[in-house]
C-alpha cells in the first residue's frame, strides 16, 4: 500500500483542471489531471488512486457512468462528482449503488473543494487502516478476534460519523434539517417535468405538556415513535426528515394540486396521531401541518420549506396552506410599523378638526382634534390601520403626548385669531391614563405657557372602555386633570360599561352620545328612547350633552328638540385641516354652518 495520496482529476476543460491543480497545490497531494476518461481508467489500473474527481457533463460517458466503470478498476478509490444542472435521479441512483461517494454542486469554492477532498482522503486512510488491521488480526489467535471486532466497529462508527453526524438526527435517525435542505437542493436541480414539489411541515401538538408531566425522556420516546410511524407510512419515493423540536418534514413529487396534497397530508397526520403509551399511561398525540406546493421553475426548496413552516404556525389544529400573498402582507405590515416608528421624527402627523356646533344656532363652539398620518406626500394612512398599531407597539403614549401638545398650540392660535370662546378636545388613550403622563404634561403647559387661562377651553376625551381597566387609577388621574382646570369628556357613551353609579364617581363635564344611537334616530324607537334617556341622565348630572355622528338635517332638528346641547358629524363638517377650519370659524362667527 503506497503512502502517496494521489488525486485523479478528470474534466474536458483544461481551465477547470488548472483550477483543480492550484486548489490542491497546498495540500501536498499528488494531482494527476486528464481530459480523457479512457486515459483516466488506464491510469487507475496502473497506480493506486486515493480520490477521483470528475465533472458530470463529459463528452463521452456522463460523470456517474464513468465513476461506475472506475469503481471496478479501483474499488478503494473515493469517488467525487462535480454537478451543475445534473440528472438528480441518476445521481441519487449512483450514490445508492455505491458508485459515487460525494456530490458537490458547482460552482464549488476552493476551500469547500479542499475540505471535501481532505475528508475523502481521511476516509480512504481509515478504510485502508481497517483493511490492514483486519488482515493482521485475521492471522492472530482467537483471543485477538475480539480486539479486531472492536477496532472494526470503531472505524465503522468513525466513517458513519464523517458521513452522517451532521446530517442525521441523533434521536430519530431521520435526516436532519441540513440533510433536508440538501435533499431539497438536489430536487430543485433535477428535472421535474410537470409535477410540483410538495413540502410539508408537521408539528406534534401537546409535546410540551408531555415533557412537563412525564419528563423529557418520555417526550423523546414519543418523538422516536412518531418517526417510526412516519417511516412506516411514507410512500416509496417520499422523503421524511426531522426539522428539530416537535417538527418533521415530508417532501414528495406525487402531487400537482393542493387538493391531492392536502388529502395525502391528512393521511400522514392520521397515521401518526392517536394513542401513545408512556410508562403504561395512554396519552393522545395529535399533529397539525403546513404545506407549500410549487410548480415554478427553477424551484426554490429552501423557500418552500420556509413557506410550509409559516403555514403550519398559522394552521391551528388542522392543515395550513401557504398563501402566496401572506409574505407580502407581513412585509407590508412590518414596513408600516417601521414608518410609523419614525413618523414623529419626520413630522408626518397632523390634527384635523371636526366642529362641534350649538344645536340651536349651528354656530361652532368647539372642535375635536383627530390624528392624521401623512406617510408620504399626498398619501394619508387610514386611522383604522395605524391607531391600533400605535396601541400594539406602545407608541400611543409619545404620539398621544404630541396630540395634546398640538391641540394646546391650536387652542392658542384660535384664540389669538379672535375666536375667544373656541374650545378644543383631544382623545387620550388607556395607556396614557395608566402612565399618568398626561397630568405631568398638562402641568408643564400651565407653568410654561402665557395662555394658561385658556385651560378651561381645553377638554380631554376618554372612552368608557378606558375607564373600565383600572377605575381607581382613572379616578385619580381625571380628578387631577379637573383640579388643573381642564375639561373632561366621556366619549362614545352608551357602548361601554358605564352605569349611573360609575358616572357619578368621575369628574365628567361632557357626555358624548355614541353615533350608533344617533344614526338610527327617526327610524328606531329603541334608539330614540336611549338618546332621550342619555340626555335626561346627563342633564340630571349637570353635564354638557354632545351627539356624535349627525348626518342629516332631520337628526339635527330631533336632537335639538330632545334638548341636546351640541352636535358633531358630517352634516356639519368632516374632519378638516386647520387652514380650512379657520375659514369655517370666520363664517360661523357671522352665521351657522348647518
Secondary structure, 3 states (H helix, E strand, C coil): CCCCCEEEEECCCHHHHHHHHHHHHCCCCEEEEECCHHHHHHHHHHCCCCEEEEECCCCCCCHHHHHHHHHHHCCCCEEEEEECCCCHHHHHHHHHHCCCCEEEECCCCHHHHHHHHHHHHHHHHHHHHHHHHHHHHHCCCHHHHHHHHHHHHHHHHHHHHHHHCCCECCCCCCECHHHHHHHHHHHHHCCCCCCCEEEEEEEEECHHHHHHHHCHHHHHHHHHHHHHHHHHHCCCCCEEEEEECCEEEEEECCCCCHHHHHHHHHHHHHHHCEEEEECCEEEEEEEEEEEEEECCCCCCHHHHHHHHHHHHHCCCCCEEECCCCHHHHHHHHHHHHHHHHCCCCCCCEEEEEEEEEECCCCCEEEEEEEEEEEEECCEEECHHHHHHHHHHHCCHHHHHHHHHHHHHHHHHHHHHCCCCCCEEEEECCHHHHHHCHHHHHHHHHHHHCCCHHHHHHEEEEEEHHHHCCCHHHHHHHHHHHHHCCCEEEEEEECCCCCCHHHHCCCCCCEEEECHHHHCCCCCCHHHHHHHHHHHHHHHHCCCEEEECCCCCHHHHHHHHHHCCCEECCCCCCCCECHHHHHHHHHHHHHCCCC
